[in-house]
Amino acid sequence: MAAVSGVYRVVHRGHRADHRVMIIKGDEFPRCRRCSRDVTYELIEATEYGPHDWDFAGPNLRLVE
């Protein structure tokens, strides 16, 4: 399970070049259809998932003009 949201490098068992994916905090790391659990994920950059960011997901506040 992903501890943080971010961009991860995916390393397969040799059938595919490394690539990057976005994984959200709490998601299970997906299995590969070809190499099943023989795939690894390496966090490249932790980042907030937009809808989980407080400014976007927090209470709607009206600004006083």
PDBQT receptor file of N, H, CA, C and O in Angstrom, charges set to zero:
ATOM      1  N   MET A   1       0.848  -1.172   0.000  1.00  0.00    +0.000 N 
ATOM      2  CA  MET A   1       0.000   0.000   0.000  1.00  0.00    +0.000 C 
ATOM      3  C   MET A   1       0.901   1.245   0.000  1.00  0.00    +0.000 C 
ATOM      4  O   MET A   1       1.886   1.308   0.735  1.00  0.00    +0.000 OA
ATOM      5  N   ALA A   2       0.554   2.217  -0.821  1.00  0.00    +0.000 N 
ATOM      6  H   ALA A   2      -0.247   2.166  -1.419  1.00  0.00    +0.000 HD
ATOM      7  CA  ALA A   2       1.366   3.433  -0.930  1.00  0.00    +0.000 C 
ATOM      8  C   ALA A   2       1.226   4.290   0.324  1.00  0.00    +0.000 C 
ATOM      9  O   ALA A   2       0.118   4.624   0.742  1.00  0.00    +0.000 OA
ATOM     10  N   ALA A   3       2.352   4.634   0.910  1.00  0.00    +0.000 N 
ATOM     11  H   ALA A   3       3.252   4.362   0.570  1.00  0.00    +0.000 HD
ATOM     12  CA  ALA A   3       2.354   5.476   2.107  1.00  0.00    +0.000 C 
ATOM     13  C   ALA A   3       2.155   6.947   1.756  1.00  0.00    +0.000 C 
ATOM     14  O   ALA A   3       1.645   7.721   2.566  1.00  0.00    +0.000 OA
ATOM     15  N   VAL A   4       2.561   7.332   0.539  1.00  0.00    +0.000 N 
ATOM     16  H   VAL A   4       2.975   6.703  -0.120  1.00  0.00    +0.000 HD
ATOM     17  CA  VAL A   4       2.407   8.715   0.089  1.00  0.00    +0.000 C 
ATOM     18  C   VAL A   4       1.977   8.743  -1.366  1.00  0.00    +0.000 C 
ATOM     19  O   VAL A   4       2.280   7.830  -2.134  1.00  0.00    +0.000 OA
ATOM     20  N   SER A   5       1.265   9.805  -1.737  1.00  0.00    +0.000 N 
ATOM     21  H   SER A   5       1.020  10.546  -1.113  1.00  0.00    +0.000 HD
ATOM     22  CA  SER A   5       0.933  10.017  -3.148  1.00  0.00    +0.000 C 
ATOM     23  C   SER A   5       2.176  10.534  -3.855  1.00  0.00    +0.000 C 
ATOM     24  O   SER A   5       2.961  11.286  -3.278  1.00  0.00    +0.000 OA
ATOM     25  N   GLY A   6       2.347  10.134  -5.087  1.00  0.00    +0.000 N 
ATOM     26  H   GLY A   6       1.709   9.523  -5.556  1.00  0.00    +0.000 HD
ATOM     27  CA  GLY A   6       3.489  10.642  -5.830  1.00  0.00    +0.000 C 
ATOM     28  C   GLY A   6       3.696   9.938  -7.146  1.00  0.00    +0.000 C 
ATOM     29  O   GLY A   6       2.909   9.091  -7.569  1.00  0.00    +0.000 OA
ATOM     30  N   VAL A   7       4.791  10.324  -7.779  1.00  0.00    +0.000 N 
ATOM     31  H   VAL A   7       5.430  11.012  -7.436  1.00  0.00    +0.000 HD
ATOM     32  CA  VAL A   7       5.212   9.709  -9.036  1.00  0.00    +0.000 C 
ATOM     33  C   VAL A   7       6.202   8.607  -8.682  1.00  0.00    +0.000 C 
ATOM     34  O   VAL A   7       7.180   8.836  -7.971  1.00  0.00    +0.000 OA
ATOM     35  N   TYR A   8       5.932   7.413  -9.188  1.00  0.00    +0.000 N 
ATOM     36  H   TYR A   8       5.137   7.227  -9.766  1.00  0.00    +0.000 HD
ATOM     37  CA  TYR A   8       6.761   6.239  -8.900  1.00  0.00    +0.000 C 
ATOM     38  C   TYR A   8       7.369   5.684 -10.186  1.00  0.00    +0.000 C 
ATOM     39  O   TYR A   8       6.738   5.678 -11.242  1.00  0.00    +0.000 OA
ATOM     40  N   ARG A   9       8.617   5.218 -10.066  1.00  0.00    +0.000 N 
ATOM     41  H   ARG A   9       9.130   5.223  -9.208  1.00  0.00    +0.000 HD
ATOM     42  CA  ARG A   9       9.246   4.477 -11.164  1.00  0.00    +0.000 C 
ATOM     43  C   ARG A   9       8.824   3.028 -11.005  1.00  0.00    +0.000 C 
ATOM     44  O   ARG A   9       8.899   2.464  -9.913  1.00  0.00    +0.000 OA
ATOM     45  N   VAL A  10       8.381   2.431 -12.096  1.00  0.00    +0.000 N 
ATOM     46  H   VAL A  10       8.319   2.889 -12.983  1.00  0.00    +0.000 HD
ATOM     47  CA  VAL A  10       7.969   1.031 -12.104  1.00  0.00    +0.000 C 
ATOM     48  C   VAL A  10       9.051   0.231 -12.813  1.00  0.00    +0.000 C 
ATOM     49  O   VAL A  10       9.435   0.544 -13.940  1.00  0.00    +0.000 OA
ATOM     50  N   VAL A  11       9.535  -0.803 -12.139  1.00  0.00    +0.000 N 
ATOM     51  H   VAL A  11       9.223  -1.057 -11.224  1.00  0.00    +0.000 HD
ATOM     52  CA  VAL A  11      10.578  -1.662 -12.706  1.00  0.00    +0.000 C 
ATOM     53  C   VAL A  11      10.010  -3.064 -12.848  1.00  0.00    +0.000 C 
ATOM     54  O   VAL A  11       9.624  -3.694 -11.864  1.00  0.00    +0.000 OA
ATOM     55  N   HIS A  12       9.963  -3.553 -14.106  1.00  0.00    +0.000 N 
ATOM     56  H   HIS A  12      10.277  -3.041 -14.905  1.00  0.00    +0.000 HD
ATOM     57  CA  HIS A  12       9.437  -4.884 -14.402  1.00  0.00    +0.000 C 
ATOM     58  C   HIS A  12      10.577  -5.893 -14.487  1.00  0.00    +0.000 C 
ATOM     59  O   HIS A  12      11.752  -5.532 -14.423  1.00  0.00    +0.000 OA
ATOM     60  N   ARG A  13      10.216  -7.139 -14.629  1.00  0.00    +0.000 N 
ATOM     61  H   ARG A  13       9.262  -7.433 -14.681  1.00  0.00    +0.000 HD
ATOM     62  CA  ARG A  13      11.184  -8.240 -14.639  1.00  0.00    +0.000 C 
ATOM     63  C   ARG A  13      11.943  -8.346 -15.959  1.00  0.00    +0.000 C 
ATOM     64  O   ARG A  13      12.680  -9.316 -16.136  1.00  0.00    +0.000 OA
ATOM     65  N   GLY A  14      11.811  -7.436 -16.866  1.00  0.00    +0.000 N 
ATOM     66  H   GLY A  14      11.212  -6.648 -16.722  1.00  0.00    +0.000 HD
ATOM     67  CA  GLY A  14      12.602  -7.488 -18.089  1.00  0.00    +0.000 C 
ATOM     68  C   GLY A  14      11.790  -7.429 -19.360  1.00  0.00    +0.000 C 
ATOM     69  O   GLY A  14      12.358  -7.267 -20.440  1.00  0.00    +0.000 OA
ATOM     70  N   HIS A  15      10.482  -7.555 -19.268  1.00  0.00    +0.000 N 
ATOM     71  H   HIS A  15      10.021  -7.686 -18.391  1.00  0.00    +0.000 HD
ATOM     72  CA  HIS A  15       9.668  -7.541 -20.487  1.00  0.00    +0.000 C 
ATOM     73  C   HIS A  15       9.299  -6.136 -20.931  1.00  0.00    +0.000 C 
ATOM     74  O   HIS A  15       8.737  -5.951 -22.010  1.00  0.00    +0.000 OA
ATOM     75  N   ARG A  16       9.618  -5.126 -20.091  1.00  0.00    +0.000 N 
ATOM     76  H   ARG A  16      10.075  -5.276 -19.214  1.00  0.00    +0.000 HD
ATOM     77  CA  ARG A  16       9.241  -3.757 -20.417  1.00  0.00    +0.000 C 
ATOM     78  C   ARG A  16      10.242  -2.805 -19.779  1.00  0.00    +0.000 C 
ATOM     79  O   ARG A  16      10.773  -3.071 -18.701  1.00  0.00    +0.000 OA
ATOM     80  N   ALA A  17      10.491  -1.699 -20.456  1.00  0.00    +0.000 N 
ATOM     81  H   ALA A  17      10.061  -1.483 -21.333  1.00  0.00    +0.000 HD
ATOM     82  CA  ALA A  17      11.388  -0.682 -19.901  1.00  0.00    +0.000 C 
ATOM     83  C   ALA A  17      10.729  -0.034 -18.678  1.00  0.00    +0.000 C 
ATOM     84  O   ALA A  17       9.505  -0.018 -18.544  1.00  0.00    +0.000 OA
ATOM     85  N   ASP A  18      11.576   0.499 -17.793  1.00  0.00    +0.000 N 
ATOM     86  H   ASP A  18      12.570   0.486 -17.901  1.00  0.00    +0.000 HD
ATOM     87  CA  ASP A  18      11.043   1.229 -16.646  1.00  0.00    +0.000 C 
ATOM     88  C   ASP A  18      10.130   2.343 -17.147  1.00  0.00    +0.000 C 
ATOM     89  O   ASP A  18      10.338   2.893 -18.229  1.00  0.00    +0.000 OA
ATOM     90  N   HIS A  19       9.116   2.669 -16.345  1.00  0.00    +0.000 N 
ATOM     91  H   HIS A  19       8.947   2.223 -15.467  1.00  0.00    +0.000 HD
ATOM     92  CA  HIS A  19       8.229   3.767 -16.692  1.00  0.00    +0.000 C 
ATOM     93  C   HIS A  19       7.718   4.388 -15.413  1.00  0.00    +0.000 C 
ATOM     94  O   HIS A  19       7.963   3.870 -14.323  1.00  0.00    +0.000 OA
ATOM     95  N   ARG A  20       7.010   5.494 -15.540  1.00  0.00    +0.000 N 
ATOM     96  H   ARG A  20       6.811   5.914 -16.426  1.00  0.00    +0.000 HD
ATOM     97  CA  ARG A  20       6.515   6.215 -14.371  1.00  0.00    +0.000 C 
ATOM     98  C   ARG A  20       5.001   6.170 -14.301  1.00  0.00    +0.000 C 
ATOM     99  O   ARG A  20       4.312   6.163 -15.321  1.00  0.00    +0.000 OA
ATOM    100  N   VAL A  21       4.493   6.139 -13.067  1.00  0.00    +0.000 N 
ATOM    101  H   VAL A  21       5.052   6.144 -12.238  1.00  0.00    +0.000 HD
ATOM    102  CA  VAL A  21       3.046   6.171 -12.847  1.00  0.00    +0.000 C 
ATOM    103  C   VAL A  21       2.759   7.060 -11.639  1.00  0.00    +0.000 C 
ATOM    104  O   VAL A  21       3.632   7.295 -10.803  1.00  0.00    +0.000 OA
ATOM    105  N   MET A  22       1.532   7.544 -11.563  1.00  0.00    +0.000 N 
ATOM    106  H   MET A  22       0.823   7.353 -12.242  1.00  0.00    +0.000 HD
ATOM    107  CA  MET A  22       1.066   8.299 -10.397  1.00  0.00    +0.000 C 
ATOM    108  C   MET A  22       0.292   7.328  -9.521  1.00  0.00    +0.000 C 
ATOM    109  O   MET A  22      -0.632   6.663  -9.989  1.00  0.00    +0.000 OA
ATOM    110  N   ILE A  23       0.668   7.245  -8.256  1.00  0.00    +0.000 N 
ATOM    111  H   ILE A  23       1.419   7.785  -7.875  1.00  0.00    +0.000 HD
ATOM    112  CA  ILE A  23      -0.013   6.380  -7.296  1.00  0.00    +0.000 C 
ATOM    113  C   ILE A  23      -0.518   7.276  -6.160  1.00  0.00    +0.000 C 
ATOM    114  O   ILE A  23       0.200   8.159  -5.689  1.00  0.00    +0.000 OA
ATOM    115  N   ILE A  24      -1.747   7.041  -5.732  1.00  0.00    +0.000 N 
ATOM    116  H   ILE A  24      -2.330   6.324  -6.114  1.00  0.00    +0.000 HD
ATOM    117  CA  ILE A  24      -2.358   7.834  -4.684  1.00  0.00    +0.000 C 
ATOM    118  C   ILE A  24      -2.167   7.149  -3.328  1.00  0.00    +0.000 C 
ATOM    119  O   ILE A  24      -2.254   5.925  -3.223  1.00  0.00    +0.000 OA
ATOM    120  N   LYS A  25      -1.907   7.948  -2.302  1.00  0.00    +0.000 N 
ATOM    121  H   LYS A  25      -1.836   8.941  -2.387  1.00  0.00    +0.000 HD
ATOM    122  CA  LYS A  25      -1.731   7.430  -0.941  1.00  0.00    +0.000 C 
ATOM    123  C   LYS A  25      -2.895   6.502  -0.585  1.00  0.00    +0.000 C 
ATOM    124  O   LYS A  25      -4.061   6.853  -0.763  1.00  0.00    +0.000 OA
ATOM    125  N   GLY A  26      -2.560   5.322  -0.085  1.00  0.00    +0.000 N 
ATOM    126  H   GLY A  26      -1.612   5.037   0.059  1.00  0.00    +0.000 HD
ATOM    127  CA  GLY A  26      -3.572   4.336   0.297  1.00  0.00    +0.000 C 
ATOM    128  C   GLY A  26      -3.887   3.325  -0.784  1.00  0.00    +0.000 C 
ATOM    129  O   GLY A  26      -4.489   2.288  -0.508  1.00  0.00    +0.000 OA
ATOM    130  N   ASP A  27      -3.482   3.619  -2.032  1.00  0.00    +0.000 N 
ATOM    131  H   ASP A  27      -2.993   4.462  -2.256  1.00  0.00    +0.000 HD
ATOM    132  CA  ASP A  27      -3.704   2.652  -3.121  1.00  0.00    +0.000 C 
ATOM    133  C   ASP A  27      -2.802   1.436  -2.945  1.00  0.00    +0.000 C 
ATOM    134  O   ASP A  27      -1.680   1.544  -2.450  1.00  0.00    +0.000 OA
ATOM    135  N   GLU A  28      -3.302   0.301  -3.352  1.00  0.00    +0.000 N 
ATOM    136  H   GLU A  28      -4.213   0.213  -3.754  1.00  0.00    +0.000 HD
ATOM    137  CA  GLU A  28      -2.449  -0.885  -3.452  1.00  0.00    +0.000 C 
ATOM    138  C   GLU A  28      -1.604  -0.733  -4.720  1.00  0.00    +0.000 C 
ATOM    139  O   GLU A  28      -2.100  -0.277  -5.751  1.00  0.00    +0.000 OA
ATOM    140  N   PHE A  29      -0.340  -1.113  -4.638  1.00  0.00    +0.000 N 
ATOM    141  H   PHE A  29       0.063  -1.484  -3.801  1.00  0.00    +0.000 HD
ATOM    142  CA  PHE A  29       0.476  -1.093  -5.844  1.00  0.00    +0.000 C 
ATOM    143  C   PHE A  29      -0.032  -2.199  -6.761  1.00  0.00    +0.000 C 
ATOM    144  O   PHE A  29      -0.114  -3.354  -6.343  1.00  0.00    +0.000 OA
ATOM    145  N   PRO A  30      -0.374  -1.867  -8.011  1.00  0.00    +0.000 N 
ATOM    146  CA  PRO A  30      -0.941  -2.884  -8.890  1.00  0.00    +0.000 C 
ATOM    147  C   PRO A  30       0.076  -3.945  -9.297  1.00  0.00    +0.000 C 
ATOM    148  O   PRO A  30       1.272  -3.678  -9.413  1.00  0.00    +0.000 OA
ATOM    149  N   ARG A  31      -0.430  -5.141  -9.507  1.00  0.00    +0.000 N 
ATOM    150  H   ARG A  31      -1.402  -5.358  -9.413  1.00  0.00    +0.000 HD
ATOM    151  CA  ARG A  31       0.393  -6.226 -10.049  1.00  0.00    +0.000 C 
ATOM    152  C   ARG A  31       0.465  -6.063 -11.562  1.00  0.00    +0.000 C 
ATOM    153  O   ARG A  31      -0.458  -5.546 -12.191  1.00  0.00    +0.000 OA
ATOM    154  N   CYS A  32       1.561  -6.508 -12.124  1.00  0.00    +0.000 N 
ATOM    155  H   CYS A  32       2.311  -6.928 -11.613  1.00  0.00    +0.000 HD
ATOM    156  CA  CYS A  32       1.709  -6.512 -13.572  1.00  0.00    +0.000 C 
ATOM    157  C   CYS A  32       1.015  -7.749 -14.146  1.00  0.00    +0.000 C 
ATOM    158  O   CYS A  32       1.074  -8.827 -13.555  1.00  0.00    +0.000 OA
ATOM    159  N   ARG A  33       0.370  -7.593 -15.280  1.00  0.00    +0.000 N 
ATOM    160  H   ARG A  33       0.322  -6.717 -15.760  1.00  0.00    +0.000 HD
ATOM    161  CA  ARG A  33      -0.303  -8.744 -15.908  1.00  0.00    +0.000 C 
ATOM    162  C   ARG A  33       0.684  -9.788 -16.405  1.00  0.00    +0.000 C 
ATOM    163  O   ARG A  33       0.325 -10.956 -16.553  1.00  0.00    +0.000 OA
ATOM    164  N   ARG A  34       1.940  -9.377 -16.667  1.00  0.00    +0.000 N 
ATOM    165  H   ARG A  34       2.231  -8.428 -16.546  1.00  0.00    +0.000 HD
ATOM    166  CA  ARG A  34       2.928 -10.342 -17.160  1.00  0.00    +0.000 C 
ATOM    167  C   ARG A  34       3.853 -10.854 -16.065  1.00  0.00    +0.000 C 
ATOM    168  O   ARG A  34       4.146 -12.048 -16.014  1.00  0.00    +0.000 OA
ATOM    169  N   CYS A  35       4.317  -9.967 -15.188  1.00  0.00    +0.000 N 
ATOM    170  H   CYS A  35       4.079  -8.997 -15.229  1.00  0.00    +0.000 HD
ATOM    171  CA  CYS A  35       5.276 -10.433 -14.180  1.00  0.00    +0.000 C 
ATOM    172  C   CYS A  35       4.687 -10.447 -12.774  1.00  0.00    +0.000 C 
ATOM    173  O   CYS A  35       5.426 -10.584 -11.799  1.00  0.00    +0.000 OA
ATOM    174  N   SER A  36       3.387 -10.310 -12.658  1.00  0.00    +0.000 N 
ATOM    175  H   SER A  36       2.786 -10.199 -13.450  1.00  0.00    +0.000 HD
ATOM    176  CA  SER A  36       2.640 -10.430 -11.404  1.00  0.00    +0.000 C 
ATOM    177  C   SER A  36       3.243  -9.578 -10.301  1.00  0.00    +0.000 C 
ATOM    178  O   SER A  36       3.264  -8.351 -10.398  1.00  0.00    +0.000 OA
ATOM    179  N   ARG A  37       3.734 -10.231  -9.250  1.00  0.00    +0.000 N 
ATOM    180  H   ARG A  37       3.716 -11.227  -9.172  1.00  0.00    +0.000 HD
ATOM    181  CA  ARG A  37       4.300  -9.484  -8.120  1.00  0.00    +0.000 C 
ATOM    182  C   ARG A  37       5.780  -9.176  -8.309  1.00  0.00    +0.000 C 
ATOM    183  O   ARG A  37       6.383  -8.521  -7.459  1.00  0.00    +0.000 OA
ATOM    184  N   ASP A  38       6.374  -9.636  -9.405  1.00  0.00    +0.000 N 
ATOM    185  H   ASP A  38       5.884 -10.169 -10.095  1.00  0.00    +0.000 HD
ATOM    186  CA  ASP A  38       7.793  -9.386  -9.645  1.00  0.00    +0.000 C 
ATOM    187  C   ASP A  38       7.959  -8.034 -10.346  1.00  0.00    +0.000 C 
ATOM    188  O   ASP A  38       8.628  -7.927 -11.374  1.00  0.00    +0.000 OA
ATOM    189  N   VAL A  39       7.340  -7.020  -9.769  1.00  0.00    +0.000 N 
ATOM    190  H   VAL A  39       6.797  -7.108  -8.934  1.00  0.00    +0.000 HD
ATOM    191  CA  VAL A  39       7.434  -5.649 -10.250  1.00  0.00    +0.000 C 
ATOM    192  C   VAL A  39       7.663  -4.787  -9.015  1.00  0.00    +0.000 C 
ATOM    193  O   VAL A  39       7.066  -5.034  -7.967  1.00  0.00    +0.000 OA
ATOM    194  N   THR A  40       8.520  -3.783  -9.129  1.00  0.00    +0.000 N 
ATOM    195  H   THR A  40       9.005  -3.583  -9.980  1.00  0.00    +0.000 HD
ATOM    196  CA  THR A  40       8.810  -2.931  -7.985  1.00  0.00    +0.000 C 
ATOM    197  C   THR A  40       8.462  -1.483  -8.295  1.00  0.00    +0.000 C 
ATOM    198  O   THR A  40       8.432  -1.059  -9.450  1.00  0.00    +0.000 OA
ATOM    199  N   TYR A  41       8.199  -0.737  -7.222  1.00  0.00    +0.000 N 
ATOM    200  H   TYR A  41       8.223  -1.081  -6.284  1.00  0.00    +0.000 HD
ATOM    201  CA  TYR A  41       7.842   0.679  -7.315  1.00  0.00    +0.000 C 
ATOM    202  C   TYR A  41       8.824   1.472  -6.476  1.00  0.00    +0.000 C 
ATOM    203  O   TYR A  41       9.080   1.131  -5.321  1.00  0.00    +0.000 OA
ATOM    204  N   GLU A  42       9.372   2.528  -7.053  1.00  0.00    +0.000 N 
ATOM    205  H   GLU A  42       9.164   2.805  -7.990  1.00  0.00    +0.000 HD
ATOM    206  CA  GLU A  42      10.327   3.388  -6.362  1.00  0.00    +0.000 C 
ATOM    207  C   GLU A  42       9.804   4.818  -6.424  1.00  0.00    +0.000 C 
ATOM    208  O   GLU A  42       9.582   5.349  -7.513  1.00  0.00    +0.000 OA
ATOM    209  N   LEU A  43       9.605   5.443  -5.276  1.00  0.00    +0.000 N 
ATOM    210  H   LEU A  43       9.785   5.012  -4.392  1.00  0.00    +0.000 HD
ATOM    211  CA  LEU A  43       9.110   6.810  -5.234  1.00  0.00    +0.000 C 
ATOM    212  C   LEU A  43      10.142   7.756  -5.836  1.00  0.00    +0.000 C 
ATOM    213  O   LEU A  43      11.290   7.804  -5.395  1.00  0.00    +0.000 OA
ATOM    214  N   ILE A  44       9.720   8.503  -6.846  1.00  0.00    +0.000 N 
ATOM    215  H   ILE A  44       8.787   8.463  -7.205  1.00  0.00    +0.000 HD
ATOM    216  CA  ILE A  44      10.591   9.508  -7.469  1.00  0.00    +0.000 C 
ATOM    217  C   ILE A  44      10.315  10.874  -6.869  1.00  0.00    +0.000 C 
ATOM    218  O   ILE A  44      11.239  11.612  -6.523  1.00  0.00    +0.000 OA
ATOM    219  N   GLU A  45       9.039  11.204  -6.747  1.00  0.00    +0.000 N 
ATOM    220  H   GLU A  45       8.289  10.605  -7.027  1.00  0.00    +0.000 HD
ATOM    221  CA  GLU A  45       8.664  12.513  -6.210  1.00  0.00    +0.000 C 
ATOM    222  C   GLU A  45       7.324  12.420  -5.491  1.00  0.00    +0.000 C 
ATOM    223  O   GLU A  45       6.312  12.060  -6.092  1.00  0.00    +0.000 OA
ATOM    224  N   ALA A  46       7.324  12.741  -4.216  1.00  0.00    +0.000 N 
ATOM    225  H   ALA A  46       8.146  13.033  -3.728  1.00  0.00    +0.000 HD
ATOM    226  CA  ALA A  46       6.075  12.793  -3.463  1.00  0.00    +0.000 C 
ATOM    227  C   ALA A  46       5.330  14.054  -3.872  1.00  0.00    +0.000 C 
ATOM    228  O   ALA A  46       5.938  15.109  -4.052  1.00  0.00    +0.000 OA
ATOM    229  N   THR A  47       4.023  13.947  -4.017  1.00  0.00    +0.000 N 
ATOM    230  H   THR A  47       3.529  13.090  -3.870  1.00  0.00    +0.000 HD
ATOM    231  CA  THR A  47       3.220  15.096  -4.405  1.00  0.00    +0.000 C 
ATOM    232  C   THR A  47       1.799  14.927  -3.888  1.00  0.00    +0.000 C 
ATOM    233  O   THR A  47       1.336  13.802  -3.698  1.00  0.00    +0.000 OA
ATOM    234  N   GLU A  48       1.111  16.028  -3.663  1.00  0.00    +0.000 N 
ATOM    235  H   GLU A  48       1.487  16.941  -3.818  1.00  0.00    +0.000 HD
ATOM    236  CA  GLU A  48      -0.284  15.973  -3.243  1.00  0.00    +0.000 C 
ATOM    237  C   GLU A  48      -1.156  15.612  -4.439  1.00  0.00    +0.000 C 
ATOM    238  O   GLU A  48      -0.895  16.034  -5.566  1.00  0.00    +0.000 OA
ATOM    239  N   TYR A  49      -2.169  14.846  -4.183  1.00  0.00    +0.000 N 
ATOM    240  H   TYR A  49      -2.381  14.504  -3.268  1.00  0.00    +0.000 HD
ATOM    241  CA  TYR A  49      -3.204  14.569  -5.175  1.00  0.00    +0.000 C 
ATOM    242  C   TYR A  49      -4.198  15.716  -5.066  1.00  0.00    +0.000 C 
ATOM    243  O   TYR A  49      -4.755  15.946  -3.992  1.00  0.00    +0.000 OA
ATOM    244  N   GLY A  50      -4.429  16.436  -6.150  1.00  0.00    +0.000 N 
ATOM    245  H   GLY A  50      -3.977  16.250  -7.022  1.00  0.00    +0.000 HD
ATOM    246  CA  GLY A  50      -5.229  17.653  -6.137  1.00  0.00    +0.000 C 
ATOM    247  C   GLY A  50      -6.478  17.599  -5.281  1.00  0.00    +0.000 C 
ATOM    248  O   GLY A  50      -6.631  18.438  -4.393  1.00  0.00    +0.000 OA
ATOM    249  N   PRO A  51      -7.389  16.643  -5.504  1.00  0.00    +0.000 N 
ATOM    250  CA  PRO A  51      -8.613  16.602  -4.710  1.00  0.00    +0.000 C 
ATOM    251  C   PRO A  51      -8.389  16.338  -3.217  1.00  0.00    +0.000 C 
ATOM    252  O   PRO A  51      -9.298  16.559  -2.416  1.00  0.00    +0.000 OA
ATOM    253  N   HIS A  52      -7.194  15.870  -2.828  1.00  0.00    +0.000 N 
ATOM    254  H   HIS A  52      -6.456  15.691  -3.479  1.00  0.00    +0.000 HD
ATOM    255  CA  HIS A  52      -6.900  15.628  -1.415  1.00  0.00    +0.000 C 
ATOM    256  C   HIS A  52      -6.255  16.838  -0.748  1.00  0.00    +0.000 C 
ATOM    257  O   HIS A  52      -6.151  16.878   0.478  1.00  0.00    +0.000 OA
ATOM    258  N   ASP A  53      -5.824  17.818  -1.526  1.00  0.00    +0.000 N 
ATOM    259  H   ASP A  53      -5.909  17.785  -2.522  1.00  0.00    +0.000 HD
ATOM    260  CA  ASP A  53      -5.209  19.024  -0.990  1.00  0.00    +0.000 C 
ATOM    261  C   ASP A  53      -6.248  19.826  -0.209  1.00  0.00    +0.000 C 
ATOM    262  O   ASP A  53      -7.384  19.972  -0.659  1.00  0.00    +0.000 OA
ATOM    263  N   TRP A  54      -5.864  20.350   0.964  1.00  0.00    +0.000 N 
ATOM    264  H   TRP A  54      -4.941  20.231   1.330  1.00  0.00    +0.000 HD
ATOM    265  CA  TRP A  54      -6.818  21.037   1.829  1.00  0.00    +0.000 C 
ATOM    266  C   TRP A  54      -7.515  22.189   1.116  1.00  0.00    +0.000 C 
ATOM    267  O   TRP A  54      -8.719  22.375   1.289  1.00  0.00    +0.000 OA
ATOM    268  N   ASP A  55      -6.780  22.969   0.315  1.00  0.00    +0.000 N 
ATOM    269  H   ASP A  55      -5.802  22.818   0.175  1.00  0.00    +0.000 HD
ATOM    270  CA  ASP A  55      -7.387  24.114  -0.364  1.00  0.00    +0.000 C 
ATOM    271  C   ASP A  55      -8.457  23.704  -1.367  1.00  0.00    +0.000 C 
ATOM    272  O   ASP A  55      -9.360  24.487  -1.661  1.00  0.00    +0.000 OA
ATOM    273  N   PHE A  56      -8.367  22.495  -1.893  1.00  0.00    +0.000 N 
ATOM    274  H   PHE A  56      -7.634  21.859  -1.654  1.00  0.00    +0.000 HD
ATOM    275  CA  PHE A  56      -9.345  22.037  -2.869  1.00  0.00    +0.000 C 
ATOM    276  C   PHE A  56     -10.431  21.178  -2.235  1.00  0.00    +0.000 C 
ATOM    277  O   PHE A  56     -11.571  21.171  -2.698  1.00  0.00    +0.000 OA
ATOM    278  N   ALA A  57     -10.077  20.454  -1.173  1.00  0.00    +0.000 N 
ATOM    279  H   ALA A  57      -9.151  20.461  -0.797  1.00  0.00    +0.000 HD
ATOM    280  CA  ALA A  57     -11.021  19.512  -0.571  1.00  0.00    +0.000 C 
ATOM    281  C   ALA A  57     -11.592  20.015   0.744  1.00  0.00    +0.000 C 
ATOM    282  O   ALA A  57     -12.534  19.427   1.274  1.00  0.00    +0.000 OA
ATOM    283  N   GLY A  58     -11.031  21.097   1.277  1.00  0.00    +0.000 N 
ATOM    284  H   GLY A  58     -10.266  21.574   0.846  1.00  0.00    +0.000 HD
ATOM    285  CA  GLY A  58     -11.487  21.621   2.555  1.00  0.00    +0.000 C 
ATOM    286  C   GLY A  58     -12.842  22.295   2.438  1.00  0.00    +0.000 C 
ATOM    287  O   GLY A  58     -13.473  22.277   1.382  1.00  0.00    +0.000 OA
ATOM    288  N   PRO A  59     -13.273  22.882   3.525  1.00  0.00    +0.000 N 
ATOM    289  CA  PRO A  59     -14.582  23.536   3.510  1.00  0.00    +0.000 C 
ATOM    290  C   PRO A  59     -14.601  24.705   2.532  1.00  0.00    +0.000 C 
ATOM    291  O   PRO A  59     -13.592  25.381   2.327  1.00  0.00    +0.000 OA
ATOM    292  N   ASN A  60     -15.759  24.928   1.938  1.00  0.00    +0.000 N 
ATOM    293  H   ASN A  60     -16.579  24.380   2.105  1.00  0.00    +0.000 HD
ATOM    294  CA  ASN A  60     -15.902  26.057   1.026  1.00  0.00    +0.000 C 
ATOM    295  C   ASN A  60     -16.100  27.322   1.857  1.00  0.00    +0.000 C 
ATOM    296  O   ASN A  60     -17.082  27.459   2.587  1.00  0.00    +0.000 OA
ATOM    297  N   LEU A  61     -15.173  28.216   1.734  1.00  0.00    +0.000 N 
ATOM    298  H   LEU A  61     -14.375  28.105   1.141  1.00  0.00    +0.000 HD
ATOM    299  CA  LEU A  61     -15.243  29.480   2.473  1.00  0.00    +0.000 C 
ATOM    300  C   LEU A  61     -15.487  30.611   1.487  1.00  0.00    +0.000 C 
ATOM    301  O   LEU A  61     -14.854  30.668   0.433  1.00  0.00    +0.000 OA
ATOM    302  N   ARG A  62     -16.381  31.491   1.820  1.00  0.00    +0.000 N 
ATOM    303  H   ARG A  62     -16.895  31.445   2.676  1.00  0.00    +0.000 HD
ATOM    304  CA  ARG A  62     -16.632  32.658   0.971  1.00  0.00    +0.000 C 
ATOM    305  C   ARG A  62     -15.644  33.744   1.369  1.00  0.00    +0.000 C 
ATOM    306  O   ARG A  62     -15.474  34.051   2.549  1.00  0.00    +0.000 OA
ATOM    307  N   LEU A  63     -15.016  34.299   0.390  1.00  0.00    +0.000 N 
ATOM    308  H   LEU A  63     -15.155  34.050  -0.569  1.00  0.00    +0.000 HD
ATOM    309  CA  LEU A  63     -14.090  35.392   0.647  1.00  0.00    +0.000 C 
ATOM    310  C   LEU A  63     -14.889  36.682   0.860  1.00  0.00    +0.000 C 
ATOM    311  O   LEU A  63     -15.855  36.942   0.143  1.00  0.00    +0.000 OA
ATOM    312  N   VAL A  64     -14.492  37.471   1.825  1.00  0.00    +0.000 N 
ATOM    313  H   VAL A  64     -13.707  37.260   2.408  1.00  0.00    +0.000 HD
ATOM    314  CA  VAL A  64     -15.142  38.754   2.074  1.00  0.00    +0.000 C 
ATOM    315  C   VAL A  64     -14.529  39.779   1.142  1.00  0.00    +0.000 C 
ATOM    316  O   VAL A  64     -13.310  39.943   1.095  1.00  0.00    +0.000 OA
ATOM    317  N   GLU A  65     -15.372  40.457   0.411  1.00  0.00    +0.000 N 
ATOM    318  H   GLU A  65     -16.363  40.323   0.450  1.00  0.00    +0.000 HD
ATOM    319  CA  GLU A  65     -14.866  41.466  -0.545  1.00  0.00    +0.000 C 
ATOM    320  C   GLU A  65     -14.911  42.830   0.049  1.00  0.00    +0.000 C 
ATOM    321  O   GLU A  65     -14.527  43.800  -0.604  1.00  0.00    +0.000 OA
TER     322      GLU A  65
